[in-house]
């Protein structure tokens, strides 16, 4: 008789990042907003939430570069020097946000008070202006709900739609 060799079989996880994100949120992938159905966005959010503690929050911003190029003065909203994406990033960081991986799209907050304070203090020029493209396509708040990685999201558009 021949000896049988024991083979270990490893489960290969073939889920996409979007599927993993949807699972952590508790929905099917197609129930996610379009901007969260992007593999790179989902991967970024999954990496960031691993670093967050329970009850920490983050904001994810999908920038609209046309909102900063509405005049001939490049990268300046309304053609005004200083009204830039960098100015918004600086505002968020100065108000308690940590620029995750220095990508200017995901900002982690250790205190919920800081994220609420940040939300209501954005400069007036960042708000929606009729006839001018907005500074972002989408923005949402990500909340870490449990040590098991359960997360939630909610619109965080107040600063840019008022």
Secondary structure, 3 states (H helix, E strand, C coil): CCCCCCCCCCCCCCCCHHHHHHHHHCCCHHHCCHHHCCHHHHHHHHHHHHHCCCCCEEEEEEECHHHHCCCCCCCCHHHCCCCCHHHHHHHHHHCCEEEHHHCCCEEEECCHHHHHHHHCCCCHHHCCECCECCCEEEEEEEEECCCCCCEEEEECCHHHHC
